[in-house]
Amino acid sequence: GNSVTQMEGPVTLSEEAFLTINCTYTATGYPSLFWYVQYPGEGLQLLLKATKADDKGSNKGFEATYRKETTSFHLEKGSVQVSDSAVYFCALSHNAGNMLTFGGGTRLMVKP
Amino acid sequence: NAGVTQTPKFRILKIGQSMTLQCTQDMNHNYMYWYRQDPGMGLKLIYYSVGAGITDKGEVPNGYNVSRSTTEDFPLRLELAAPSQTSVYFCASSYTGTSGRDTQYFGPGTRLTVL
């Protein structure tokens, strides 16, 4: 079956540091890949997505590239801000039911 | 647009009680979903619906029931609450065609505690 594995957190960084959150997946064929973000006390919001190999999703300074050869979709940001503190979820969608399979989430804490 | 709304925000139940979690979307989305999120874990799909009158089980359906009588509403019913159902529940919706690769929009969640 499908599965998503993310690096465990929490990840603690200083403001303006470089961020990488690793995500790898297992799926047959060509899933779509997503990063969702959950701010404290809120629901999940789509951060970015990619629907085919070598696509790069980007939003709010975050980027992730769909790498089929390594089955990865790592999230990166060049300079994090305190306001980026949240839980980040990697997910894939791979069927006509559009059902999402989520990773366990990675909590990011950015200190001033 | 309010997007996806959920009520209540918080609820405490006693073992064996029942309740309904409400979910409404105003985006005319055809697909709707219920997920649960346990502490420190990712979301798991409970039930989903591809349109009014059509529902199907997800990964963890036991102990829950759903109905979809309108496009807008997708309530989740807990009949005999158990401590294992303590979780945060998220409703989501999407406009999904044949590709099955569409963005889901989430509500703010309902935090349920069963004691």
gemmi code that builds the backbone of each chain (N, CA, C; Angstrom):
import gemmi

chains = {
    "A": [
        ("GLY", (0.817, -1.194, 0.000), (0.000, 0.000, 0.000), (0.853, 1.247, 0.000)),
        ("ASN", (0.176, 2.393, -0.058), (0.886, 3.671, -0.057), (1.343, 4.048, 1.343)),
        ("SER", (2.487, 4.724, 1.423), (2.952, 5.213, 2.711), (3.837, 6.436, 2.507)),
        ("VAL", (3.904, 7.260, 3.548), (4.722, 8.471, 3.540), (5.524, 8.512, 4.838)),
        ("THR", (6.810, 8.765, 4.715), (7.687, 8.834, 5.885), (8.344, 10.202, 5.941)),
        ("GLN", (8.212, 10.858, 7.085), (8.833, 12.163, 7.291), (9.831, 12.090, 8.421)),
        ("MET", (10.790, 13.007, 8.401), (11.720, 13.085, 9.515), (10.956, 13.490, 10.767)),
        ("GLU", (11.374, 12.913, 11.878), (10.711, 13.217, 13.129), (11.192, 14.565, 13.654)),
        ("GLY", (10.305, 15.252, 14.342), (10.700, 16.505, 14.947), (10.820, 16.349, 16.450)),
        ("PRO", (10.825, 17.467, 17.148), (10.739, 18.800, 16.574), (12.061, 19.254, 15.951)),
        ("VAL", (11.937, 20.118, 14.970), (13.082, 20.775, 14.375), (13.112, 22.191, 14.923)),
        ("THR", (14.208, 22.549, 15.552), (14.344, 23.876, 16.148), (15.425, 24.643, 15.416)),
        ("LEU", (15.077, 25.803, 14.883), (16.018, 26.621, 14.127), (15.976, 28.059, 14.617)),
        ("SER", (17.034, 28.772, 14.361), (17.049, 30.217, 14.600), (16.506, 30.923, 13.374)),
        ("GLU", (15.954, 32.100, 13.591), (15.426, 32.882, 12.476), (16.507, 33.079, 11.420)),
        ("GLU", (16.111, 33.007, 10.149), (16.963, 33.158, 8.968), (17.794, 31.916, 8.661)),
        ("ALA", (17.634, 30.859, 9.403), (18.348, 29.610, 9.093), (17.703, 28.928, 7.898)),
        ("PHE", (18.459, 27.973, 7.310), (17.973, 27.182, 6.185), (17.207, 25.972, 6.716)),
        ("LEU", (16.083, 25.676, 6.066), (15.227, 24.583, 6.507), (15.182, 23.473, 5.465)),
        ("THR", (15.334, 22.242, 5.924), (15.013, 21.058, 5.112), (14.199, 20.117, 5.969)),
        ("ILE", (13.071, 19.667, 5.470), (12.298, 18.604, 6.107), (12.183, 17.484, 5.082)),
        ("ASN", (12.719, 16.321, 5.439), (12.753, 15.198, 4.506), (11.421, 14.464, 4.443)),
        ("CYS", (11.062, 14.043, 3.242), (9.858, 13.258, 3.014), (10.144, 12.243, 1.921)),
        ("THR", (9.884, 10.974, 2.202), (9.969, 9.937, 1.180), (8.649, 9.186, 1.141)),
        ("TYR", (8.377, 8.553, 0.013), (7.086, 7.894, -0.135), (7.243, 6.532, -0.787)),
        ("THR", (6.227, 5.717, -0.600), (6.097, 4.435, -1.280), (4.742, 4.403, -1.945)),
        ("ALA", (4.731, 4.202, -3.248), (3.474, 4.133, -3.990), (3.774, 3.535, -5.349)),
        ("THR", (2.796, 2.897, -5.938), (2.952, 2.431, -7.313), (2.562, 3.561, -8.251)),
        ("GLY", (3.169, 3.569, -9.405), (2.787, 4.556, -10.401), (3.253, 5.956, -10.060)),
        ("TYR", (2.393, 6.934, -10.326), (2.782, 8.336, -10.241), (1.805, 9.122, -9.377)),
        ("PRO", (2.041, 9.121, -8.068), (1.137, 9.881, -7.203), (1.349, 11.376, -7.332)),
        ("SER", (0.391, 12.150, -6.881), (0.600, 13.576, -6.640), (1.122, 13.734, -5.214)),
        ("LEU", (1.961, 14.735, -5.010), (2.589, 14.943, -3.712), (2.260, 16.334, -3.186)),
        ("PHE", (2.057, 16.407, -1.878), (1.603, 17.640, -1.243), (2.396, 17.909, 0.032)),
        ("TRP", (2.526, 19.192, 0.356), (2.909, 19.620, 1.687), (1.781, 20.471, 2.246)),
        ("TYR", (1.293, 20.060, 3.429), (0.310, 20.834, 4.160), (0.960, 21.394, 5.418)),
        ("VAL", (0.466, 22.553, 5.872), (0.973, 23.171, 7.093), (-0.188, 23.368, 8.064)),
        ("GLN", (0.087, 23.125, 9.338), (-0.922, 23.289, 10.393), (-0.378, 24.243, 11.440)),
        ("TYR", (-0.921, 25.451, 11.484), (-0.530, 26.423, 12.504), (-1.265, 26.098, 13.801)),
        ("PRO", (-0.727, 26.519, 14.928), (-1.329, 26.160, 16.225), (-2.818, 26.462, 16.279)),
        ("GLY", (-3.607, 25.468, 16.665), (-5.043, 25.647, 16.847), (-5.849, 25.729, 15.573)),
        ("GLU", (-5.227, 25.465, 14.424), (-5.937, 25.595, 13.154), (-5.966, 24.271, 12.396)),
        ("GLY", (-6.749, 24.249, 11.324), (-6.764, 23.095, 10.434), (-5.597, 23.139, 9.470)),
        ("LEU", (-5.536, 22.144, 8.601), (-4.430, 22.058, 7.646), (-4.690, 22.973, 6.454)),
        ("GLN", (-3.600, 23.572, 5.962), (-3.678, 24.405, 4.759), (-2.681, 23.853, 3.757)),
        ("LEU", (-3.070, 23.846, 2.485), (-2.135, 23.433, 1.460), (-1.008, 24.449, 1.353)),
        ("LEU", (0.234, 23.949, 1.398), (1.393, 24.825, 1.234), (1.875, 24.805, -0.217)),
        ("LEU", (2.036, 23.591, -0.760), (2.446, 23.456, -2.152), (2.181, 22.024, -2.599)),
        ("LYS", (2.216, 21.835, -3.925), (2.011, 20.490, -4.441), (2.742, 20.320, -5.759)),
        ("ALA", (2.922, 19.055, -6.150), (3.515, 18.709, -7.441), (2.817, 17.460, -7.953)),
        ("THR", (2.489, 17.460, -9.227), (1.673, 16.369, -9.757), (2.421, 15.403, -10.660)),
        ("LYS", (3.667, 15.729, -11.034), (4.425, 14.771, -11.838), (5.904, 14.922, -11.564)),
        ("ALA", (6.655, 13.897, -11.977), (8.088, 13.840, -11.699), (8.790, 15.091, -12.229)),
        ("ASP", (9.749, 15.585, -11.413), (10.574, 16.760, -11.692), (9.844, 18.083, -11.551)),
        ("ASP", (8.558, 18.044, -11.259), (7.836, 19.285, -10.957), (8.355, 19.882, -9.662)),
        ("LYS", (8.406, 21.210, -9.608), (8.756, 21.901, -8.369), (7.546, 22.683, -7.917)),
        ("GLY", (7.090, 22.418, -6.694), (6.037, 23.221, -6.087), (6.687, 24.314, -5.247)),
        ("SER", (6.074, 25.495, -5.221), (6.640, 26.578, -4.424), (5.536, 27.498, -3.929)),
        ("ASN", (5.766, 28.069, -2.739), (4.791, 28.987, -2.152), (5.412, 29.605, -0.910)),
        ("LYS", (5.266, 30.900, -0.727), (5.721, 31.611, 0.478), (7.194, 31.358, 0.777)),
        ("GLY", (8.023, 31.158, -0.222), (9.444, 30.925, -0.022), (9.807, 29.459, 0.189)),
        ("PHE", (8.808, 28.597, 0.335), (9.031, 27.155, 0.464), (9.064, 26.517, -0.929)),
        ("GLU", (9.890, 25.482, -1.060), (9.977, 24.740, -2.320), (10.097, 23.259, -2.034)),
        ("ALA", (9.615, 22.444, -2.987), (9.839, 21.003, -2.926), (9.816, 20.472, -4.351)),
        ("THR", (10.717, 19.548, -4.665), (10.809, 18.978, -5.999), (10.466, 17.506, -5.963)),
        ("TYR", (9.609, 17.094, -6.864), (9.141, 15.713, -6.977), (10.255, 14.893, -7.637)),
        ("ARG", (10.920, 14.047, -6.852), (12.021, 13.223, -7.342), (11.573, 11.776, -7.385)),
        ("LYS", (11.258, 11.297, -8.597), (10.770, 9.922, -8.713), (11.901, 8.920, -8.475)),
        ("GLU", (13.120, 9.272, -8.903), (14.220, 8.305, -8.801), (14.567, 8.003, -7.342)),
        ("THR", (14.340, 8.985, -6.450), (14.620, 8.758, -5.029), (13.334, 8.693, -4.212)),
        ("THR", (12.186, 8.704, -4.864), (10.856, 8.725, -4.226), (10.834, 9.700, -3.068)),
        ("SER", (11.195, 10.955, -3.366), (11.292, 11.957, -2.312), (10.612, 13.252, -2.713)),
        ("PHE", (10.269, 14.042, -1.693), (9.622, 15.339, -1.907), (10.011, 16.222, -0.721)),
        ("HIS", (11.283, 16.522, -0.590), (11.802, 17.250, 0.564), (11.398, 18.723, 0.516)),
        ("LEU", (11.010, 19.255, 1.671), (10.604, 20.655, 1.771), (11.800, 21.507, 2.180)),
        ("GLU", (11.991, 22.649, 1.505), (13.105, 23.535, 1.802), (12.647, 24.988, 1.847)),
        ("LYS", (13.357, 25.763, 2.672), (13.178, 27.212, 2.686), (14.515, 27.837, 3.036)),
        ("GLY", (14.875, 28.855, 2.318), (16.201, 29.431, 2.478), (16.399, 30.218, 3.761)),
        ("SER", (15.331, 30.824, 4.274), (15.470, 31.687, 5.448), (14.146, 31.663, 6.218)),
        ("VAL", (14.110, 30.919, 7.317), (12.846, 30.760, 8.042), (12.584, 31.959, 8.951)),
        ("GLN", (11.310, 32.170, 9.228), (10.872, 33.228, 10.124), (10.132, 32.616, 11.315)),
        ("VAL", (10.021, 33.392, 12.378), (9.291, 32.905, 13.559), (7.873, 32.482, 13.173)),
        ("SER", (7.279, 33.199, 12.229), (5.905, 32.909, 11.800), (5.780, 31.591, 11.039)),
        ("ASP", (6.893, 30.961, 10.693), (6.858, 29.652, 10.035), (6.706, 28.511, 11.035)),
        ("SER", (6.739, 28.807, 12.301), (6.580, 27.781, 13.335), (5.213, 27.124, 13.187)),
        ("ALA", (5.219, 25.813, 12.978), (3.987, 25.077, 12.678), (4.346, 23.604, 12.566)),
        ("VAL", (3.326, 22.788, 12.272), (3.558, 21.378, 11.963), (3.374, 21.201, 10.462)),
        ("TYR", (4.315, 20.526, 9.821), (4.304, 20.333, 8.376), (4.057, 18.861, 8.065)),
        ("PHE", (3.095, 18.621, 7.159), (2.719, 17.262, 6.784), (2.988, 17.046, 5.298)),
        ("CYS", (3.666, 15.960, 4.997), (3.832, 15.513, 3.632), (2.715, 14.505, 3.336)),
        ("ALA", (2.180, 14.512, 2.121), (1.070, 13.617, 1.801), (1.108, 13.255, 0.326)),
        ("LEU", (0.474, 12.138, -0.015), (0.338, 11.765, -1.417), (-1.102, 11.398, -1.724)),
        ("SER", (-1.456, 11.565, -2.978), (-2.784, 11.227, -3.470), (-2.597, 10.381, -4.711)),
        ("HIS", (-3.278, 9.234, -4.717), (-2.912, 8.296, -5.768), (-4.056, 7.477, -6.322)),
        ("ASN", (-5.262, 7.981, -6.243), (-6.340, 7.187, -6.826), (-7.510, 8.083, -7.163)),
        ("ALA", (-8.468, 7.515, -7.850), (-9.610, 8.306, -8.293), (-10.433, 8.821, -7.129)),
        ("GLY", (-10.270, 8.204, -5.958), (-10.975, 8.702, -4.779), (-10.322, 9.916, -4.163)),
        ("ASN", (-9.157, 10.300, -4.689), (-8.440, 11.481, -4.214), (-8.117, 11.398, -2.734)),
        ("MET", (-7.970, 10.189, -2.211), (-7.693, 10.049, -0.789), (-6.229, 10.340, -0.525)),
        ("LEU", (-5.979, 11.066, 0.561), (-4.631, 11.437, 0.939), (-4.064, 10.445, 1.944)),
        ("THR", (-2.798, 10.092, 1.741), (-2.030, 9.349, 2.729), (-1.018, 10.319, 3.321)),
        ("PHE", (-1.049, 10.488, 4.651), (-0.212, 11.485, 5.317), (0.995, 10.850, 5.993)),
        ("GLY", (2.083, 11.613, 6.051), (3.163, 11.291, 6.954), (2.788, 11.722, 8.366)),
        ("GLY", (3.679, 11.439, 9.311), (3.379, 11.693, 10.710), (3.467, 13.148, 11.144)),
        ("GLY", (3.975, 14.013, 10.271), (4.099, 15.426, 10.618), (5.441, 15.739, 11.263)),
        ("THR", (5.930, 16.944, 11.001), (7.186, 17.431, 11.595), (6.926, 18.804, 12.180)),
        ("ARG", (7.163, 18.918, 13.475), (6.961, 20.216, 14.133), (8.206, 21.069, 13.960)),
        ("LEU", (8.032, 22.278, 13.470), (9.119, 23.244, 13.299), (8.940, 24.370, 14.308)),
        ("MET", (10.001, 24.646, 15.039), (9.997, 25.788, 15.964), (11.127, 26.718, 15.560)),
        ("VAL", (10.800, 27.969, 15.298), (11.793, 28.965, 14.902), (11.925, 29.992, 16.014)),
        ("LYS", (13.149, 30.148, 16.498), (13.400, 31.083, 17.603), (13.986, 32.383, 17.075)),
        ("PRO", (13.575, 33.513, 17.688), (14.091, 34.825, 17.221), (15.594, 34.954, 17.495)),
    ],
    "B": [
        ("ASN", (-16.875, 33.506, 1.053), (-16.844, 32.050, 1.280), (-16.314, 31.709, 2.651)),
        ("ALA", (-17.079, 30.911, 3.401), (-16.607, 30.466, 4.705), (-15.673, 29.279, 4.552)),
        ("GLY", (-15.748, 28.565, 3.429), (-14.912, 27.390, 3.224), (-15.548, 26.175, 3.885)),
        ("VAL", (-14.757, 25.479, 4.703), (-15.240, 24.303, 5.433), (-15.406, 24.689, 6.902)),
        ("THR", (-16.598, 24.538, 7.427), (-16.853, 24.850, 8.829), (-17.225, 23.592, 9.590)),
        ("GLN", (-16.796, 23.526, 10.850), (-17.056, 22.373, 11.708), (-17.587, 22.852, 13.051)),
        ("THR", (-18.544, 22.107, 13.570), (-19.013, 22.351, 14.931), (-19.217, 21.019, 15.639)),
        ("PRO", (-19.007, 20.960, 16.979), (-18.435, 22.015, 17.814), (-16.919, 22.084, 17.672)),
        ("LYS", (-16.282, 23.035, 18.338), (-14.820, 23.102, 18.339), (-14.238, 22.145, 19.371)),
        ("PHE", (-14.910, 22.005, 20.480), (-14.456, 21.129, 21.564), (-15.665, 20.375, 22.110)),
        ("ARG", (-15.403, 19.141, 22.594), (-16.483, 18.392, 23.235), (-15.860, 17.336, 24.132)),
        ("ILE", (-16.469, 17.164, 25.312), (-16.093, 16.069, 26.205), (-17.284, 15.141, 26.312)),
        ("LEU", (-17.059, 13.854, 26.059), (-18.110, 12.849, 26.137), (-17.781, 11.830, 27.216)),
        ("LYS", (-18.820, 11.233, 27.767), (-18.616, 10.078, 28.650), (-18.685, 8.809, 27.812)),
        ("ILE", (-18.018, 7.771, 28.272), (-18.037, 6.475, 27.584), (-19.481, 6.040, 27.355)),
        ("GLY", (-19.785, 5.618, 26.133), (-21.112, 5.138, 25.796), (-22.059, 6.190, 25.270)),
        ("GLN", (-21.715, 7.476, 25.422), (-22.566, 8.529, 24.863), (-22.405, 8.583, 23.353)),
        ("SER", (-23.346, 9.273, 22.721), (-23.260, 9.442, 21.277), (-23.266, 10.923, 20.946)),
        ("MET", (-22.762, 11.252, 19.766), (-22.790, 12.634, 19.304), (-22.579, 12.680, 17.796)),
        ("THR", (-22.910, 13.825, 17.230), (-22.689, 14.063, 15.809), (-21.795, 15.271, 15.640)),
        ("LEU", (-20.743, 15.087, 14.862), (-19.867, 16.186, 14.478), (-20.378, 16.723, 13.145)),
        ("GLN", (-20.574, 18.049, 13.112), (-21.146, 18.665, 11.914), (-20.037, 19.203, 11.015)),
        ("CYS", (-20.249, 19.105, 9.701), (-19.326, 19.654, 8.715), (-20.137, 20.216, 7.553)),
        ("THR", (-19.823, 21.444, 7.170), (-20.491, 22.098, 6.050), (-19.466, 22.805, 5.188)),
        ("GLN", (-19.642, 22.683, 3.861), (-18.777, 23.429, 2.945), (-19.638, 24.212, 1.971)),
        ("ASP", (-19.142, 25.402, 1.594), (-19.914, 26.280, 0.713), (-19.206, 26.501, -0.616)),
        ("MET", (-18.354, 25.553, -1.001), (-17.576, 25.689, -2.232), (-18.125, 24.814, -3.364)),
        ("ASN", (-19.267, 24.186, -3.135), (-19.885, 23.298, -4.123), (-18.959, 22.142, -4.515)),
        ("HIS", (-18.158, 21.686, -3.540), (-17.268, 20.564, -3.798), (-18.044, 19.256, -3.807)),
        ("ASN", (-17.643, 18.343, -4.689), (-18.334, 17.058, -4.769), (-17.818, 16.065, -3.727)),
        ("TYR", (-16.517, 16.098, -3.430), (-15.949, 15.144, -2.491), (-15.847, 15.757, -1.097)),
        ("MET", (-16.153, 14.939, -0.099), (-15.935, 15.334, 1.291), (-15.333, 14.173, 2.063)),
        ("TYR", (-14.609, 14.522, 3.152), (-13.805, 13.535, 3.875), (-13.868, 13.813, 5.373)),
        ("TRP", (-13.712, 12.739, 6.156), (-13.475, 12.872, 7.584), (-12.168, 12.170, 7.930)),
        ("TYR", (-11.310, 12.917, 8.665), (-10.049, 12.378, 9.142), (-10.012, 12.495, 10.672)),
        ("ARG", (-9.201, 11.658, 11.287), (-8.862, 11.847, 12.689), (-7.353, 11.991, 12.829)),
        ("GLN", (-6.951, 12.817, 13.785), (-5.537, 13.060, 14.027), (-5.249, 12.782, 15.490)),
        ("ASP", (-4.513, 11.723, 15.740), (-4.114, 11.377, 17.095), (-2.826, 12.118, 17.441)),
        ("PRO", (-2.574, 12.345, 18.727), (-1.408, 13.152, 19.129), (-0.109, 12.673, 18.506)),
        ("GLY", (0.612, 13.587, 17.873), (1.908, 13.272, 17.286), (1.846, 12.423, 16.035)),
        ("MET", (0.651, 12.236, 15.490), (0.494, 11.355, 14.334), (-0.047, 12.133, 13.145)),
        ("GLY", (0.054, 11.515, 11.987), (-0.589, 12.083, 10.809), (-2.080, 11.812, 10.826)),
        ("LEU", (-2.755, 12.295, 9.805), (-4.196, 12.119, 9.719), (-4.533, 10.774, 9.096)),
        ("LYS", (-5.597, 10.162, 9.600), (-6.090, 8.907, 9.036), (-7.530, 9.105, 8.563)),
        ("LEU", (-7.846, 8.568, 7.387), (-9.159, 8.753, 6.786), (-10.178, 7.824, 7.432)),
        ("ILE", (-11.314, 8.394, 7.857), (-12.371, 7.614, 8.486), (-13.408, 7.197, 7.433)),
        ("TYR", (-14.003, 8.176, 6.784), (-14.991, 7.971, 5.726), (-14.820, 9.074, 4.688)),
        ("TYR", (-15.330, 8.801, 3.495), (-15.374, 9.840, 2.496), (-16.639, 9.705, 1.658)),
        ("SER", (-16.927, 10.754, 0.895), (-18.122, 10.773, 0.062), (-17.786, 11.431, -1.268)),
        ("VAL", (-18.221, 10.814, -2.353), (-17.945, 11.368, -3.685), (-19.110, 12.196, -4.212)),
        ("GLY", (-20.178, 12.269, -3.447), (-21.330, 13.068, -3.840), (-22.501, 12.753, -2.936)),
        ("ALA", (-23.547, 13.545, -3.048), (-24.729, 13.335, -2.210), (-25.264, 11.917, -2.394)),
        ("GLY", (-25.508, 11.245, -1.275), (-26.043, 9.895, -1.284), (-25.024, 8.785, -1.418)),
        ("ILE", (-23.734, 9.130, -1.560), (-22.691, 8.119, -1.770), (-21.593, 8.294, -0.733)),
        ("THR", (-21.372, 7.258, 0.071), (-20.302, 7.298, 1.060), (-19.516, 5.991, 1.016)),
        ("ASP", (-18.304, 6.028, 1.523), (-17.493, 4.817, 1.550), (-16.502, 4.888, 2.712)),
        ("LYS", (-16.051, 3.699, 3.148), (-15.148, 3.613, 4.291), (-13.739, 3.997, 3.894)),
        ("GLY", (-13.051, 4.595, 4.872), (-11.638, 4.859, 4.718), (-10.821, 3.836, 5.483)),
        ("GLU", (-9.712, 4.292, 6.053), (-8.780, 3.394, 6.733), (-9.256, 2.958, 8.114)),
        ("VAL", (-9.964, 3.851, 8.839), (-10.341, 3.576, 10.235), (-11.822, 3.861, 10.483)),
        ("PRO", (-12.762, 3.131, 9.871), (-14.179, 3.468, 9.967), (-14.909, 2.927, 11.199)),
        ("ASN", (-14.292, 1.981, 11.917), (-15.030, 1.313, 12.993), (-15.408, 2.282, 14.108)),
        ("GLY", (-16.684, 2.227, 14.512), (-17.185, 3.092, 15.574), (-17.800, 4.389, 15.079)),
        ("TYR", (-17.835, 4.564, 13.766), (-18.349, 5.801, 13.164), (-19.370, 5.492, 12.075)),
        ("ASN", (-20.235, 6.477, 11.842), (-21.146, 6.412, 10.705), (-21.263, 7.787, 10.072)),
        ("VAL", (-21.571, 7.813, 8.779), (-21.729, 9.073, 8.070), (-22.959, 9.007, 7.185)),
        ("SER", (-23.367, 10.184, 6.750), (-24.423, 10.304, 5.756), (-24.125, 11.545, 4.926)),
        ("ARG", (-24.662, 11.576, 3.718), (-24.459, 12.762, 2.853), (-25.765, 12.980, 2.077)),
        ("SER", (-26.660, 13.715, 2.687), (-27.956, 13.956, 2.056), (-27.923, 15.178, 1.142)),
        ("THR", (-26.956, 16.074, 1.349), (-26.822, 17.252, 0.499), (-25.367, 17.403, 0.076)),
        ("THR", (-25.119, 18.216, -0.923), (-23.737, 18.485, -1.332), (-22.953, 19.170, -0.226)),
        ("GLU", (-23.635, 20.031, 0.547), (-22.942, 20.893, 1.505), (-22.561, 20.205, 2.810)),
        ("ASP", (-23.354, 19.235, 3.265), (-23.209, 18.723, 4.630), (-22.733, 17.281, 4.664)),
        ("PHE", (-21.864, 16.989, 5.637), (-21.317, 15.631, 5.767), (-21.096, 15.353, 7.253)),
        ("PRO", (-22.150, 15.048, 8.009), (-21.999, 14.809, 9.447), (-21.369, 13.457, 9.758)),
        ("LEU", (-20.633, 13.417, 10.857), (-19.995, 12.187, 11.349), (-20.638, 11.828, 12.677)),
        ("ARG", (-21.099, 10.589, 12.795), (-21.823, 10.138, 13.971), (-20.980, 9.150, 14.760)),
        ("LEU", (-20.855, 9.384, 16.076), (-20.264, 8.423, 16.997), (-21.397, 7.861, 17.831)),
        ("GLU", (-21.622, 6.549, 17.769), (-22.777, 5.964, 18.431), (-22.508, 5.599, 19.891)),
        ("LEU", (-21.414, 4.960, 20.175), (-21.062, 4.530, 21.538), (-19.616, 4.957, 21.772)),
        ("ALA", (-19.452, 6.156, 22.327), (-18.114, 6.709, 22.434), (-17.207, 5.845, 23.314)),
        ("ALA", (-15.964, 5.712, 22.885), (-14.954, 4.961, 23.619), (-13.707, 5.828, 23.768)),
        ("PRO", (-12.897, 5.579, 24.810), (-11.685, 6.391, 25.004), (-10.768, 6.396, 23.778)),
        ("SER", (-10.787, 5.303, 22.995), (-9.930, 5.236, 21.805), (-10.350, 6.239, 20.730)),
        ("GLN", (-11.518, 6.834, 20.883), (-11.977, 7.831, 19.924), (-11.600, 9.261, 20.330)),
        ("THR", (-10.869, 9.394, 21.413), (-10.306, 10.694, 21.782), (-9.313, 11.108, 20.711)),
        ("SER", (-9.567, 12.245, 20.063), (-8.769, 12.638, 18.917), (-9.209, 14.036, 18.467)),
        ("VAL", (-8.532, 14.546, 17.469), (-8.989, 15.752, 16.781), (-9.519, 15.316, 15.425)),
        ("TYR", (-10.724, 15.758, 15.100), (-11.403, 15.334, 13.879), (-11.430, 16.486, 12.883)),
        ("PHE", (-10.994, 16.192, 11.669), (-10.979, 17.183, 10.607), (-11.876, 16.741, 9.463)),
        ("CYS", (-12.666, 17.678, 8.998), (-13.456, 17.499, 7.795), (-12.732, 18.211, 6.652)),
        ("ALA", (-12.833, 17.677, 5.460), (-12.203, 18.298, 4.296), (-13.109, 18.128, 3.085)),
        ("SER", (-12.870, 18.942, 2.077), (-13.629, 18.817, 0.833), (-12.718, 19.119, -0.348)),
        ("SER", (-13.119, 18.628, -1.516), (-12.376, 18.928, -2.740), (-13.320, 18.858, -3.924)),
        ("TYR", (-12.938, 19.564, -5.000), (-13.639, 19.387, -6.267), (-12.774, 18.430, -7.086)),
        ("THR", (-13.236, 17.241, -7.267), (-12.399, 16.189, -7.829), (-12.989, 15.651, -9.109)),
        ("GLY", (-12.151, 15.651, -10.130), (-12.537, 15.053, -11.402), (-11.977, 13.651, -11.516)),
        ("THR", (-11.624, 13.252, -12.699), (-11.181, 11.873, -12.904), (-9.726, 11.649, -12.523)),
        ("SER", (-8.931, 12.705, -12.392), (-7.507, 12.511, -12.116), (-7.237, 12.117, -10.678)),
        ("GLY", (-8.113, 12.492, -9.764), (-7.912, 12.155, -8.357), (-6.701, 12.823, -7.746)),
        ("ARG", (-6.351, 14.018, -8.234), (-5.129, 14.661, -7.744), (-5.406, 16.081, -7.268)),
        ("ASP", (-6.549, 16.275, -6.671), (-6.994, 17.624, -6.402), (-6.793, 18.019, -4.948)),
        ("THR", (-6.633, 19.324, -4.734), (-6.368, 19.863, -3.412), (-7.571, 19.685, -2.503)),
        ("GLN", (-7.312, 19.229, -1.292), (-8.354, 19.158, -0.283), (-8.269, 20.390, 0.614)),
        ("TYR", (-9.436, 20.904, 1.014), (-9.532, 22.071, 1.888), (-10.097, 21.610, 3.218)),
        ("PHE", (-9.407, 21.986, 4.289), (-9.727, 21.462, 5.604), (-10.465, 22.470, 6.474)),
        ("GLY", (-11.331, 21.935, 7.333), (-11.945, 22.730, 8.375), (-11.009, 22.890, 9.560)),
        ("PRO", (-11.421, 23.668, 10.574), (-10.543, 23.967, 11.716), (-10.436, 22.844, 12.738)),
        ("GLY", (-11.280, 21.831, 12.637), (-11.161, 20.675, 13.527), (-12.099, 20.719, 14.714)),
        ("THR", (-12.406, 19.524, 15.230), (-13.163, 19.354, 16.476), (-12.311, 18.501, 17.400)),
        ("ARG", (-12.026, 19.035, 18.591), (-11.238, 18.283, 19.571), (-12.192, 17.545, 20.485)),
        ("LEU", (-12.149, 16.199, 20.442), (-13.061, 15.357, 21.208), (-12.292, 14.570, 22.253)),
        ("THR", (-12.789, 14.617, 23.481), (-12.226, 13.815, 24.571), (-13.312, 12.906, 25.110)),
        ("VAL", (-12.994, 11.615, 25.228), (-13.931, 10.638, 25.777), (-13.370, 10.121, 27.094)),
        ("LEU", (-14.146, 10.353, 28.181), (-13.668, 9.967, 29.513), (-14.531, 8.860, 30.105)),
    ],
}
model = gemmi.Model(1)
for chain_id, residues in chains.items():
    chain = gemmi.Chain(chain_id)
    for i, (resn, *xyz) in enumerate(residues, 1):
        res = gemmi.Residue()
        res.name, res.seqid = resn, gemmi.SeqId(i, " ")
        for name, pos in zip(("N", "CA", "C"), xyz):
            atom = gemmi.Atom()
            atom.name, atom.element = name, gemmi.Element(name[0])
            atom.pos, atom.b_iso = gemmi.Position(*pos), 0.0
            res.add_atom(atom)
        chain.add_residue(res)
    model.add_chain(chain)
structure = gemmi.Structure()
structure.add_model(model)
structure.setup_entities()
